[in-house]
Amino acid sequence: MADEDNAHKKKSRKPSKKLLYFLIILIVILAEGFVLCYDYATNEDSFLKELSEDYPVLDGVLKYIPTDLISSFAGDSSVQGESAKTIGKNSIGTVTVEGPYGNANSSVKVAYILGQHPRESNAHDAIYNSIMNNSDYLNYSYYIYRINVTAESDDFEESRMNGQLLAQDYVVSDVIKNNYSLAIDIHSSNGGYVQDPYIFAPRSNDTVAYDAANNVTDKINYVIYYEPASYSSPQYSTIPIDDGGVPAIVFEMRGNPDHSLETEANQFIHVIDKLIL
């Protein structure tokens, strides 16, 4: 009888702590794969709260996870979005700058200008998201200037002009002051000039800008070097930026069935990251 009781106790023995910790860690690892599609919270407590709210089944086990283990899963939240600094604001909109993304210690600093023409937001978002998603793997340091037009934003012509004026008033001086290695103004082409995405240096006598643009066309075979006979935005942004000592180029993105704007953005930022600047 005693032998039967001992056998029964062995069968009903609780799982060891090592096994319990292993299962908990496994659950958290799997959960993290889903949570990565969201921005990480900026501290351990909110990260735990986010997990438990999104996945109630984990609520009973998360309290057993040591804080330092959670920190290791959460990683460095700064990569997911540096706080934006407002550098200009008036009756027609605001301008912010955020960064650095990529390698903050790099001596090569690149400025991306997004939002000058509000209706081209698909291209702006593609570049922004690509930098966010690849920040850990970039060699250079990147800063993002975001122009947010609030006045007449639904009017095609007025919104474009307002974006250009915001660039002229706030972006140009800040880019020159920070002495970037390269400034890139992002737009979206509607195919009115050419069907392919294109890139150019408004000041073609600037060899750094001109070479940078041509190197992009060498590395991405569907991007061509093309300078329109007339244009509006460079007069308010890239031309005065270049005249102020910072090489500047314009990239007009255009997706098609063979490659999306997202694919184009990913290829572009990696080519820029390998330029000799």
N, C-alpha and C positions, 0 to 999 in steps of 0.2 A: 504493500500500500504506500509506504514511504517513497519507494522508487517511482511509483506512478505520480505522486505529488511533485517530486523533483522534476520529472520529465515534463509535467504540465507547466511548472514554473519556467523551465527553460524555453518552452514553446511560446509562452506569453510574455517573455522578457521584452522590455521596451527597447526601441532602437537606440543605439549608442549616440552620444553627442556628436561624434565625428560624422556619422551618417546624417544626423539632423542638419548640421551646418552645411554639409555637402548639398543636401536637397534644397536648403534655403538659398545658397549661393547660385545653384543651377536655375532656380526660379527667377532670381533677380537678373541673372545674365540674359535669360530668355525675355524677360519683361523689358529689359533695357533695349533690346532690339526693336521693340515696338515704340518705346518712348523716344528713341532717337529722332523720330519724325517731328517731334516737338522741340522747342527751345528748352534747354536745360534750365532749371531754376538756379538762382545765384547763390543759394546756400543749402546745406544739407537738410535742414528741417523742411524747407519747401519742396525739395526733391522727394523726400519721403512722402510728404503729403500728396504730391502730384501722382506718385506711383499708386498710393492707396486709393486715391479718388478715381483714377483711371482703371485700376484693376482691383476691385474690392476683395477678390479672392486672396490677394497678397496681404491684406490688412492684418491678418492674424499672425503673420510670420515676420513682417518687416521690423517689428519692435525688437526682434532678437538680433538684427544685423548691427554690428558695431559701426559707429559713426565714421571711423576712418575707412572702412570698407565701402560705405556709401560714397564717400568723397572720391575714392578711386574710380568708381563707376561714373560719377557725375562729371569728372574731368574738369577742364578749365572752361568755364562758361563764357569767358571773354571772347573766345573764338566765335561764338554764336551771335555776337552783336555788341560792338563797342558803343558806349553811350555817345549819342550825337550831340555835337556842340553847335548851337545856333550862331552863325557869324553875320547874319543879316536878316532884317525883317522890315517890311514896309506895307503899304496899302495893297500891293499886288501879290505879295507872297513872302515866303521865307527861304533861306538857304542854310543848310546844315552841313557839317563835315564830320565824318566819323573815321576812326582808325587809330592806330595802324592795324591792318590785317596782314597776314603772311608773316614774314620774318621781321619783327619789329626792330631788330638790331642791324638790319642791312643798311649800308650806306646809300643804296639805290632806292629812291622814293618815287613812286608813280602815283599820279592823281587821276582818278576817273571822274568825269563830269556827267551827271545823269539828270535828266528832267528839263533840259532847256526847251524842248518842244513837248509839252505834256501829253499829246496824243500818241506819242511814240513810246509809251510806257512799257509795252511788251519787251522792247529791246533793253530798256533801262533795267527792268526787273530780271531779265535773263542774265545780264552781266552781274548785277548785284548778288543774285542767288548763287551764281557760279563762284564768285569770290568767297562768299560765306561758306560754301560747301567744300572749297579747296584750300581754305586759309592755312591749314596745317602743313600743306605740301608746297607752298610757294616760297621761292628764294628771296624775292624782293619785298619791300615794305609798301603797302598800298593804303591810300586814303580815298574816301569816296565823298564827293560833293553832290548833295542832292538838292535840286531846285524844286520847290513846291509852289506852283502857281495857284493862287486862290481867287484872283480877280479875273472875270471873264474866261474862266477855265473851259467853258463849253463852246466858246467861240474860237474857231480854228485859227484865224489870223491874229486876233487879239491875244489869245493864249500863247502863241508862238512869240509874239513881240514882248509880252510880259516876261516870259522865260528868258529871253535874250537880255532884257534890261536888268533882270535879277543877276544874271551871269556877269554882265558888265559892271554892275554896281558892287557886287560882293565877291564873286568867285575869282575874277581876274587878279585883284590886288592880293588876295590871300594865297593864291597859287604862286604868284611871283615872290611874295614875302617868304614863303616856305622853300623856295628854290628847289623844286622837284626836278628829278632827272628827266621826266617826261610827263606831259599832260595829254589825256585822251578824252575827247568829246564824243559821247555815244549817241547815235541816232538810229532811226529805222527808215529804210528806203521804201517808197511805194512803187518803185520800178519806173518812175517817170523819166529818169535820165537813162539808166541802164537796168537790165533785169538782174544782174548779179550784185551781191554785196560788194561795196567798194570802200577804199581807204585812200586818203591823200593828206599831204602836208600843205596847208594854206600858204605857208612861207617855204616854198620849195628850195630856196637858197640856204635854208637851215639844214645842213647835212645830217645832223643827228635825227631830226624829225623825218626828213626825206628817206634816209636809209632805214629807219624803223618801219615806216610804211611799206617800203619795198620788201623788206625782210618778211613781213607778214604775208605778202602775196606769194613769196617764194615757198613759205611753209604751208599755207592753206591754198590749195590750187583753185578753189572756186571764188576766192576773193581777188578782185582786180584793183590796180591802181588807176583811179579815175578822178579828175578834178572837174567839177561842173563849170560851165562857162559863167554861171552866175549863182550866187548863194547868199544866204542872209546871216546865219548864225556865226560863222567865223569872224565876221567884222566885230562882233560883240564879245567874243570869247577867245578862240584859239589864236587869232592874229595878234591882238594886244598882249596875250600871254606870251607868245613867241617873241614879240618885240621887247617884252620885259625880261627876256633871258632864259625862258623855260621852253624847250622844244615842245611843240604841240601838233597833234594829228587829229583827224576826224575819221571815225569809223561808222559807215552807214550799213547797218545790218539788214539782212533780208533772208528770211527763211523760205524753204520750198519743200516739196515732198521728199527730196533726197536728204535734207538735213534741217532739223528744227532750229529755232533761235537758241534753244538751250544747248544743242550740240555745237552750234557756231560759237556761242559765248565761251563754252568750255575750251574749245580749241584755241580761241583767240587769247584768253588770259594766260594760257600755258605758253603760247608763242611769245607773248610780251615778256613773260617771266624768264625767258631764255635769251632775250636780246642783250647785246653788250651795250650798256648805257653808262 
